[in-house]
Amino acid sequence: MGEKPSTVAEYRATLTDAQRAGLDTLREAVRAVAPEVEEGISYAIPVFRLRGKPLVWVAAWKRHFSLYPLNAAMLRDHADEIDGYETSKGTIRFPATQPLPVELVKKLVAARMAEVQPRS
């Protein structure tokens, strides 16, 4: 990729059409749950911030799409739904050869929102 992207547009420009489409599907799912988020770049991939705090990161890779971060509680709470997807510390990977599970992404983003929202 050469230089790291500093904007989402620059990041998207490095992707194939298929990667861009998948990434945009992830971005739309995040915005559907959290329309007030601000999008930027962090760690050279798109990040969504909620009231200045990182909510989630999304990325397009050669063979999969990723959603970060997922903690142990989120993985446990959604174990049945994420069964069959590759996970590792802090991430879930969705194969590029399959349709993105938009409703699952929305549930995971909502769970993450509950973590970062200030408690009243």
GIGI-V796952 format. One record per run of one state. SS is the DSSP state (H for helix, E for strand, L for the rest). FROM is the first residue (numbers start at 1). TO is the last residue. Records with the same first field share a line. If there is no record, write none. Layout:
# GIGI-V796952
SS->FROM-TO / FROM-TO
This chain:
# GIGI-V796952
L->1-7 / 14-16 / 34-37 / 43-44 / 51-52 / 61-63 / 69-71 / 78-78 / 83-85 / 89-90 / 96-101 / 117-120
H->8-13 / 17-33 / 72-77 / 79-82 / 102-116
E->38-42 / 45-50 / 53-60 / 64-68 / 86-88 / 91-95
